[in-house]
Amino acid sequence: MKPTVPHVAGELARRLRTEILPELTGFPANAVGMGAELIDMIGQQWDSAAANLVAENRAFRELLLRGGVMFGDAALTAAGQGADEDLRISALTAGNDRLRAALILLHATIEDSPGDDARALEDAIWAALRDSVCARQIASANF
Amino acid sequence: MKEITPQLLEGYLADHMADMRDPQVTNLSRLPMGASRETFRFDLNYTDTAGTAQALKVILRRDPPASNVDSDRAHEFAAYQAIYGHGIPVPRMLLLESDPAPFGGAISLAEDLRGFHNSEYQLQEPEWADRRDYVAQQLWSTMGRLAAVPADDLDLSFTRPATRENTARQELEYWVAFLDRHDVGPEPITRAAIRKLQRWQPVAQKLALVHGDFRAGNFLYDDAGTLQAVLDWEMAHCGDPLEDLAWSMTRTFSFGKDDKRSGLARREDAIRIWEEVSGLTADPAALEWWELFNCVKAQAIWNACSHVWMAGTAANEVIHAYAAWWLHNSQDKAMLELMGKL
């Protein structure tokens, strides 16, 4: 049995809060408290981060391909092609950024486009963005 | 960053305060307040020109080399001076040093109102439950009184000029430009919110001094929950008083992790208190515009925290990484809710 990253991070954050923080006051206490929160966030996001990015990227590509067909836009179609080969978080994030940039252009275009197909695609874009926000929810967030 | 020491302060005060002889600085410590400025407190003892011993408790704020907001000591100092004596409790300003040379950054000194609380999270503790409604009344009635102060009665020469007709567009343009300068990658939700805000802007009922960061956590309160002073005026400007009301209701400031805004009151109760005291009406469409606008403004500030952290300067603090990580997704979620897409 090996210690997992979420377990180690969670335990480290707990010890910072219970063993170090009570020894401090003022600004240093505040900094250590926030440091413990950051470590908690790393632990919570570690296991799912790659899976979430892969799912997001797949959803965004599908939307861009639909947009490319709807508007006959080769650039959108090109943006929606491909797959995630490199599964490092940095590579997935770079791909996610490229897809989000293209999605912004599609979203702006679709808002000004009439018709049921346009509304359906717009709804699908909002649904994908909602799924992204829900998947990225921080456990300790106020909202 | 240059270290602020008692000796540095004593030397500066002896040289620059003609009525202050033999200044003695003790109990100097840094306070855990905010991501945009460094805040210190100290005790100051000196002899005045009449030979009388004097004692002051002092707050020192210093501009860092890089900040998550575009403001400076002179701006906040002028904002405090503008509102002082107009029915909104604020600390008395003592000194402004705009030259960064003496302390490694511009500083301001103000009276330190001690013995009070400012924690937004303390108000969520069970022992404060019986006073939360009262604190809510204090928060939004003070905000209402600020909204009611005639802008013409105040010296607002320190802030960008505004009209009732242009303040919404002006603020939007300002914060979109700030967001663009602190790019953290493409943000489809924020960009959709900006497009929505650009389609229509409300006309303000009146112009007022807008605090710009008026929420739980930015005022002092006593053990009974009575508001003693409103702090952190660095984003103050002339504008639509609905902006402050909307900011205080931003979801990321739901410190109780429930429907209560600023962790204190339901949205409709906050609006009711503010309307009763300000004598103004919170037009629903205008308020919703300002709520969505404030999400864009907040996201711009969180993104600026990312930039300060990544810049790796001496101004880089843990709070910058914390704000960037902890708040960004929540702000996206708040925008989805306000646009009816959550």
Interface residues (C-beta under 8 A of the other chain):
Chain A: G26 F27 A29 N30 A31 M34 G35 E37 L38 M41 D97 R100 A101 L103 I104 H107 A108 E111 I125 W126 L129 R130 V133 R136 Q137 I138 S140 A141 N142 F143
Chain B: S29 R30 L31 P32 G185 P186 E187 P188 I189 R191 A192 R195 R251 T252 F253 S254 F255 K257 E317 V318 I319 A321 Y322 W325 W326 L327 N329 S330 D332 K333 A334 L336 K341 L342
